[in-house]
């Protein structure tokens, strides 16, 4: 299996001299299976550059798995050039939204309304199919299995476990550790605390033993209290999750857009230092745009 990062920033693209080393595009990850099947995790601005790399090998079949519908994870999809070229097959998977009562088709038809985008959805010439991804219901892509898992974010967010020939990876999309909405001693505190424990154990079980975990680590522990409820993790929460799940390699991603590369390396080094004596063989790395990982 091969993984390539095409976008690793969160919230908004931030190209410029201070983000050259790690990249300024928003979330997009290419996964190539051992059989050469193409799986794409999220369609942030990085997917445009992935599309350019695919134009020399048309026609293609692409399986795009969307974690959730926030802009930084979908805003590159109308610029995924293969959707406009006949002969290509595009499968877009995503969650059913209980608020709107719609599935992943809404991701495209809202963005491509003529008021916001000059090319209408009806002008897409590829064969495109929208598929609702349901938690814990695996999807087969050739001999590869993709399993959606519900995680914690202000909108429905699906993490994805990808498994092929004994190798596996997991991508969280955006995920904030669960916390108790009650104060200790309040009625309902103990019951809700047990719910949190059960949810956390379920997530750990879904991730358990993967070769590569790619996780949302937007904030430092010190920054988190001011961002609580925004739906994002910290370096420390991701490291603890990776340790609990017995992961081999953790890639921290969804880098805070206001952070320069120098500042990103500084806060990452500080977080890593606080866990250095308890990693037990876990490798922890910063996701970098353009990097390829083969395992």
N, C-alpha and C positions, 0 to 999 in steps of 0.2 A: 504494500500500500504506500502511496506517496501523497503527502500533504503539501500544498503551497499556499502561503499567505499572500493575498492580493490587497488586503486592507485590514488594519489593526487599530485604527483610532475609533473613539466613541463620539457620538452626538453630532459632530459636524466635521467635514474634511478640513484639514489645516495644512495645506502644502506650503512650503517655504524653507528658508535656510535653517531654521531651528528644528525641523522635523525630517531632515534628509536621511538620517541613519535608520530610523525606524519607520518612516513613511507617514504620509498625511491622509491617506484614503480611509474611508470607513469600511466596516466589516464585510469581508468576503474571503472565503476559504475554498480552495479547489482540492478535491480528493480524487485521486486516480486509483481505481482498484487494480488488483493483479491482472485482471482481464482487460484493463484499459477503459472500463466504464467511467463516465464522468459524473461525479456528484459535486454539487456546489452548495456550500452552506452560507446562506444569506447573500443578499444582492445590494450591498452598500456600494459606494462609488468605486471601490476596487474592482467590481465586476466588469466595468468598462475596459480595463486593461486586460483582464482575462479574455474578454471577447475578442480583442485585437489579436491575441495569441492564437485564437481558435480559427481565425478566418483562413489560414493557410491549409486547414485540414477539413474543410466542409465536404459533404454534409455532416452534421453532428447530431447526437442525441444527448441532451443534457437533463439531468435530474436535479432541480434546484429546490433545496429544502429551506424554507424560511422559518426562522425562529419566532419572529413576531413582527408586528406591522409598524414599528416606529421608523421614522424617516431614515435614520442612519443605517438601517438594515434592508431598506427597499429602494432607496432613491436612485440606485444605479440600474435597476431592472429595465426601465424604458430605453436605456442606452446599451442594452445587451444586444448587439447588432444581429446575431443569428436569428432573433425573433422576426426580423423583417425579410429574411432570405428563404425562398421556397426550398423544400427538401429537408429542412432541419426539423427535429422533433424536440419540443421543450415540455417537460413535465414540471409544473410548479406546485409544490406541496406546502401546506400551511395549516394553521389551526382554524377551527370553526369559532367564530366570534359570537358569543351568546348575546352581546349587546346589539349588534347589527343584524344578527341572524344570517350572516354570510360567511363564506369560506375564503380561500386564497385568491379567488377571482377578483375580489374587491381591491386587492393590492394593486392590480393593474388598471382596473377600470376607473378607479378614483384618480390615480396619478395621470392617466392618459385622457382625462376629460379635455376637450378642446380649449377650455379656458386656461389650462395650465401647461399644455404640451402640444406642440404643433402637428404631431402625427397621432391620428386616432387609433384606438385599439383595433378597430375593424381593418386597419391597413397592415396589420401584422400578417406576413405571408407564410410563416412557418406553421407547422402543426403544433398547437399549444393546448395542453390539457391541464386542468386544475384539479388537484387531488386533496381532499381533506385528510390531514394526518391526525390520527387519534392516539392519545397517550397509551403506551404499552402495546400498541398494535403494530407489529413490525411490517416493514415494506421491503420487498425483494427487488434489488437492482442487479440483475444477473445472478451471480453467486454471492453477492454481498447483501447483508441485512442491515437495514437502518431502522432503529427503534426510537420513536419519540417519547420524551419524558417531560411531564409538566414541572416547571420550575417557578420561582417567585419573582414576579415583575408586575408593574401596575396594569399591564395588559396581558392577555394570555401569551405565555412564552414557552416554547418547546425546546428543550435540549435534545440533542441527537447522539445516540450511540451507533457507530458504524463498525461492522465486523466482517472480516473477510479472511478466509484461510488461516484461522487461528490468531490473526492480528486484530487489534481493536483500538478505537479512539472515541472520545466523547467531546462534544462542543456544547457549552452551556448557553450560548446566546447571552442574554443579560439575566443575571441572577443575583438576588440579595438574600443572604441568610435569613431564615425565619426568626422572628422575635415575638415575644409575648406582648399582646396589646393591653394586658392588665398589669397592675402593680402587685407585688407580693402581698398576700393577705386579702386581696380583693376576691369577692365571690367570682368564680370562673377561672381564677389564675391557674390552679392545679390542673383542671381539665384542659385548658388551652396549652399549658406547658407539655402535657402528654401528647397532644396533637402535634406540637412542634417536633418533639422527639421522634414520633412516628414518621413525620414527613422527612426529616433529616435522614433517618435510617433508610427510608425508601430511596432517596437520592443517592446515598452512599452505595446501596445495593446495585442501583442502575449503572453506576460508574465503576464499580469494583473491578480491579485488576486490569484496567485498560493500559495499553502501551503508552498512549498519549492523551492527556487531558488538556483542552484549550478552554480557559475559564476567564470570565469577566472579573478583572481586578482593577477597577477604575480608581479606587481611592486608597489612601493610607488609613490606618486605624485612627489616627488623629483627625483626619478630615471627615471621617464617616458620620459622627453625630450630627453635623450640619446638613448631611445629605441623606439621612435616614428616611426611608420610604420612597426614595427615587428609583429603587430597583437594581442597585449595583453592589458588587462585592468589593472586598479589599484584598490586598496582597496576602495579608494574614489569614483571612477567611478561606482563600483559595488554597493556600498551603495546607491549612488544617484539613480541608476537604480531601485534598490529594493524599495526604498521609492516612486519613481514615479509610480511604478506598483502596489503598495499596497500589497507587498509580506509579508507573515507572518514570515518566517525564511530564512535568507540568509546564505549559506555556501560558504566561500571563498576557492578557490581551485587553481590548477595548480601552486603550490608553486615554487618559484624561486629555482633552484637546488643548487645554491651556498650558499643558506641561511640555517644555522643550525636551529634546532628546537628552541633554545634559541633566536636567532635573529628573527626568524619568529614570535614568540610570542611578541617580543619587538616592531617590526614595526606594527604588528596588533593592539596592545594595543594603540599605538600612533594614528593610523588612527581612531580607535573606539572612542577615547577620543575627537577627533575633531568633531564628529557627535553626541555625547551623548545627547545633549539637543534637537536634532531634529529627533530622531529615531521614535517617536510616536508609540511605541509598537513593532517595528521591532526588531527581535532577529538576531544578527550577530555572526556567529561562524566560526572557522577554520575547514575545512574538515580534518579528521583524518583517515588514513588507518585502516581498520578493524571496524570502527564505523558503527552501524546500526541505522537507523532512521525509526520509525513506525508512520504513521499518517493516 
